[in-house]
Amino acid sequence: MTSVFITCAVTGSGDTVGKSDRVPFTPAAIAEDCIGAAKAGAAVVHIHVRDPITGAPSRNVEYYAEVVDRVRSSDVDVVINLTSGMGGDLTFGSVEQPLPVDEVATDMAGATERLEHISTLRPEITTLDCGSMNFGEGDYVMTNTPAMLQEMARQITELGVRPEIEAFDTGHLWHAKSLVEDGWIEDPVMIQLCMGIPWGAPADINTFMAMVNNVPDSWTFSAFSIGRMQLQYVSLAAIAGGNVRVGLEDNLYLGRGELATNASLVERAGEILGGMNIGLKSAADVRTELQLTKHG
């Protein structure tokens, strides 16, 4: 039987806390959802942290440490994947006066600072957003320069952590190949195809297959789409030969008007895959496949 692994992206950094009371934002709640997702069938949990009072996105290493400690000391086995996407957030002032930038909304940090929680906690995986793009509306730009990506990839590899390349568009995939070819990222290579995020790769089938067809055969890939397309992409990703990602970072609903939990999204993904005669890989399977080092 063919088998895949499920990644659960439990909270993200988007403006979702006020849209659903199911979105966890304290370290304890985030850890609880990671554990619940693992029990529901997720082999990997992808973790952001938030301010435990306001729910705003955060890079606080202490929050990450509490989440990771709670998950590692629990009775579940799950691969820990911490984001490294924070610290590349650039918001311009306005269309008529772009400079100075919006200092409240802008969070730009150096490579070492962006990876402080990675060097401290040594997760098995950390994400590497492989490019810059207009991300949603307004004056916000997700910013990751070639030099920044090279240095982050170098440090991640030196720490014994596996980078998960995040490709939001075809150019990001092209750049990822160059990072691998130039030796910044080592085998085995893993990549996440991130579909449907304005203004990256749209979630239509032709764009998705163009991305899939340009992933080297030796790489391991996962794919997801945001919003109502998330659960459709469970089957699309698996049919295309990849692994799947679900979770409240990308989608708040199980069905029309029915708010989801992370565990319920993982359970539904498992049901979809089971109906397709596709099994689920365990955390141990993923560690073997991707040659991950379990720290802590």
N, C-alpha and C positions, 0 to 999 in steps of 0.2 A: 504494500500500500504506500502510495505517495504520502509524505508528511511535510508539514511546514511548522514554523514557529510563529506565535502571536506576540507582538509587542504591545503593551498597554501604555499610552501616553497619558498620565494620570491627571495633570492639571495645567501645564503650559504657562504662558505668561500673558495671554490675551485678556481682554475685558469681559470675562465670563462669570466672575464670582457673583455679580449682581443679577445675572440672567438665570442662574440655577442654584438652588441651595444644595445641590448634590456635588458641586465642585469643591474639592478639599483645598484649604489654604493654610491651615496651621501645620507645623511639622508632624504632630501626632496624627492628624486626619489624613495627611498625604501618605504617611507610612501605613496607616490602616488600609487605605485604598490600594496601595501596592500589594499588601499581603492578601487582600480580598481578590485582587485581579489574578495573583499567582494561584490562589486556590481555585479560581474559576477556569484556569487553563493557560494563562499567560506565562511564557518562559522568560520574557524580558519585561522590565518596567523602566520607562523613560521618565525621568524626574526633573522638574523645575521646582523651585521653592518660591514662596510668597511671604510678604509681611503678615504675621499671624494676627494682626489687629485690623489692617486695612484691606488685605487681600491683594495688594499691589505686587507686581513682580519684584524679585529681590535676588541679589548675588551673595547674601550673607552666608559665610562658610559655616557658622554655627547652626543655622537652620538646616543646611545640607547634612551636617554631621549628625544632628538628631534624627533626621529621616533615615539616613543610612544605618545608623546604629540600631534603630528600632527594627528595620527590615532584616539586617544581618542577625540580630538576636532572636528573631521569630522562629516559628516551627516550619517555615516554608523555605524552599530552595528556589531562588529566582535570580536571574542575571540582572545586575544593576547597571543602568545606563543613565549617566548624568549629563544634562545639557552643558554645552560650552558656548551656546549662542548668545548669552547675555554679555553686554559690554560692547556690542557693535551697533548700538541704536543711535541713529543720527536724525534729529528733527530740526528742519530749517525754520527760520523765524516766520516768514510769510512769502507769498508770491512776489510782492513788491520789494521786500527787504529780507532776503534769505539769511543775511548775516547781520548781527550775531545769531547763532542758533538758539533754539528754545532750550535753555539750560535745565529746565525742570524735566522735560521729556527726553533730553539727550543723555545717553549713558555710553560714553566711549572710554574704553580701557585698553591697556597694553596686553600683549599676549600672556605674559606671566601672571598678571592680575586676573585675566579672564579664566586662567587655569588654576587659580589658587586652590579651589575646592577639589580639583582633580589630583593635584600633587599631595594634598592633605589626606584625602580619603581613598584614593586609588580604586575607583570603580572598575569593572571589567570593560566597560565601553563608555566613550563620551562622543557626543555629536560634534561634527565639524561642518558648519554651514558653508557650502563651497561656492560662494559668490556674493555679490551685492545685487539688490533689486529694490524697486518701488514695491513696498510691502503694504498693501491695503491703500487706504485713502489718506488725504491730507498731505503733509510735508515730511512724512517719515520715510527714511531709507534704511534698509538693512545693509550694513556696511561691513564687508570682509575683503580687504585688498589682497592681491596675490602675495605680497610680502608677509602680511599678517597670517595668511593661511599656511604658508611654508613654515613659518616659525611655530605656529600652534601645532602643526602636524609633527614637526621635529620634537617638540617638547612632549607631546602626547605619547609618541613612540618611545622616547627615552624613559618615560615613566612606566612603561610596560602595560599601557592601556591601549585598547583597540579603538581607533577612530571609526565612527559610523558617519560616512559622508552623507550630507543632506543636499540633494540636488532638487532645486525648485524650478529649474528650466534646463533646456538642452545645452546652453552654454556652460552651466554649472557642471554638467556631466563631462563635457569637453575638458574643462579645467581639471576635474577630478582625474581624468586619464593622464593629464600632464604631470600632476603631482605624484602619481604612481610611477610613471615612466622615469621621472627625474629622481626617484628614490626617497621622496618625502614620506610616502605611505607604503608600508610593507604588506606583503601577502600574509594571510588571506585578506582580501579587500571586501569590505561590506559597504553597501550604499542603500540609502532610503530615497525612493522616488516620491517627491512631495507634490501632489497634484491638486489643482483647483484653487490655489492661493493667489489672490490678486496681488501683483500682476505677473505671476510666473506662468508655468505651464498649465493650460486649461485642462479640465478633467475629461475631455472627450477621448474616445477610444483611439482615434488616429494619433493624437499627440502622445497618449500613453504608450502605444505600441512603438512609436518612433523613439521614445526614451528607452523602452525595454530592449528594442533591437540594437541599441547602441551600448548596452551594458556588456562588457567583455564576458565571455562564457565562464571564465574562471572566478568571477566575482559572485558574491552572495548578495541578492537584493531583496528588499522589501518595498512595499508601496502602499500608499493610502491616499484618500481624498478627504476633504473637509465637508462638514455639513451633511446634508441628506444623502450625498454620494458615498459616505464612509462605508456603510454596510455593503453597498454594491461592489465596492473595491475589494472587499474580502474575497469574493469569488473571482473578480477580474485578476487580482494579483496572483492568486493561486493558479488559475488557469494559464497565466503567462509564465509560470515557472518560478514565482517569487514567494516571499513570506508576507505576512499581513500585519497591519497596525490599526488598532482602534483605541478609543479612550476619549475622555472629556476634554482633552486639549484641543481636539479637532471637531468634536460633534457632541451636542448636549442631549440629543433625543434618540430614544429607542424606536419610536414610531411617531406618527403625527400627534402632537400635543402630549406625548408621553415622555417625561424627563427620564433620562438614563442615569445609571451609576456606572462606574468603571467596570465593576464586576458583571453587571448585566450586559454591557457591550461585549465583554470578552466571552461570556456565555453564549450570546447570540452568534458571535463569530464562530465559536466552536460548533454550534448547531448547523450553521451554513456549510462549514467545511465537512462536518460529519455527513451531511446529506449529499455531498459530492464524493464521498468515499476517500476523503483526505484526512489523515491522522495529524495529531499534534506532537511536536517535538518538545522534549523536556528541557529544563535549564541545563542539565548535564549534556544533553545532545548538542545544544548550542555551543557550550564551552568546547566540546570536542571539535565540532565543525569549524569554528572560528578561532581555535587555538587561544582561548581566553585564559587569563590568569585570575583566579579567584583570590582577591586580597582580603585583608581584615580577618 
